[in-house]
Amino acid sequence: MTWLGWSARKAIANPELRRLRAESELVRSFGFGQSVAMSEMAMFVRRGASQITPLILKGVHKKLPFLKVEFTQINAPPYPHLVDQLEFLADVVEDFAEGADEEIPYAAVAGATFALVYAHRQFDLIPDRDPEFGRADDSGVVRTVLQEYQKAFAAFAARHGLDWSKVTLDP
């Protein structure tokens, strides 16, 4: 049996202190400045990306021309960067599926594919028909994917002569 100091015993006995400690561990593990809510979004994105199979990727690739046109029609003033972010992710999926870029990790491509599928859905966490908040969840998923795989996407952009700094992580 290990000896615990007074403050450690107090923390174990107090559920509120345990909750705060767990939250601070989550914030630390996902990087300085990110909230616990963002880590929940990151877990949601990872779970969704883990469901992307090569067959799903192939199906999304076939629909990319339609999706690209659909995304250009998005009118979401609160999320001015969403269309450009989706276009970038569509380019990632397209280049990977067509063999133009085989260096990008499959996890990053799966994340990009999940974001495209999620943004295409009309009925998701917040229905897209809501003019003020309808694209908030889409923007959150897209930004989380861009953040989670930032290193891979920055390398992709460099290989393809794209300016990664223009693919902003802003909403």
N, C-alpha and C positions, 0 to 999 in steps of 0.2 A: 504494500500500500504506500502510495506516495504522499508526502506531506504537502499540503497546500497552505499557502500564506493566507492571512485574514482577508485580504482584498479578493483573492481568487475564490475563497469559500463564499464570500458575500456575492460575487458576480454569479456564481453557480446557483445560489439560492434565490436570486432576484431575477424573475423572468424578463423584466424590462431591460436590465443590464445585459442579459444573454442576447436579447433581440438586437440591441444597439451594437453589441460586439459583432454579431453575425453580419449586420448590415455594413459595418465598417470593413469587415473582411471582404465582403462582396465588392465594395467600392474600390478597395485596394487591389483586389485581384483583376478588376477590369480597367484599371488605370485611374490616375488622379483626375478628379473633376467629373467623372461619370457618376450618375446617380444609380440607385438600386433599380429604378424603373428602366433605365437603359439596359442594365444587365438582364432584366426580364425580357426585354425586346431582343437582346442578343441570344438568349436561350431559345426564344420563339423562332428566330431566324435560323439558328443552328439545327433545330429540330426539323424545320421545313426543308432546309437544304439537304439534310440527311435522307429525306424521302425522294430526292431527285435521282432517278435511275438513268442509265444511258438511253433507255427507251423513251422516257419522258423528255430528256434533253433532245432527242431526235425529233419528237413531235413538236416541241417548242421551236426548234430550228425551222421546221417546215412552215410554221405560222409566223415567223419573224417579219416577213414583209407586211402582213396584215397588222401585226402588233405595232410595228414602227409607225404605220399610218395612224393607227388608233391613238398612240401616245402623243403624236403631234397635235391631235385634236383636244388634248387636255387643257382645260381652262381653269387654272387654280392659282389665282393671284397671291394667296398667302404662301404658296410654295413655288416661287419663280424658277427654281433650279431643277424641279422634278423632271421635266421633259428632257433636258440635257443629260441628267443622270441616267434616266431610263435608256436613252439613246446610247450612252457609253456602255451600259450593261448589255444591251442588245448586241453591240459590236463585239464585246468579249465573247458572248455565246456563239455568235456567228463565226468569228475567226477560229474559235476552238473546234466547233462542229465541222467546219470546212477544212480543217488541218492547216490553216494559215498560222496558227499559234499553238504549238504543242508544249510550250514551256510553262504555261500558266497552270497552277495546281487545279486538279479536278474539284477540290472543295470550293475554291473561289468561283469556278464556273457554275457549280451547283448552287451556290449562294446567289449568283447573278440570275440564274434560271428561276430560282424561287421568287426573287424580287419581281421579275417580269410576269410570272404567273399570278402572283399576288396582286400586282397593279392592274392586271387585266380583269380580275374578278370584279363584278359589279356589286356583289353582296359579300362584304367581308366584315371586319370588326366594326367599321363605320361605313355605312352604305355610301357609295360614290355620288348618289343623287343629292346628298346634302351639300348645297353650294358653299357653305362656309367651312365645314369640317370634313367633308367627304373624302378628301385626299390626305388628311392628316396621318392616317395609319399607313397609307401607301408611301408617303414621304418618310415616315419613321422606319419602315422596313427597308426602303432603298438606302437611306442614310446609314442604317446599321450594317447592311451588307457592305457598303463602301468603306465603313470604318473597320469592320471585322477583317476584311481582306485588303486593306489599304496598301500593304507592301507589295502584294501580288499585282494589284491593279496599277500601282505606280510603275512597276517594272513593265507591265503590258503596255502602258501608255508610252514609256520611253522607247520600247522596241518598235512601236508603230508611229513614232513621231508625233504623238499627241501631247499636249501640255496638261500634265496631271493637275497642276495648280488651278486650272480652269474647271476641273470637275470638282466643284466645291462640295463640302459636306454640310453646307448651310441648307436650311429647309427650302 
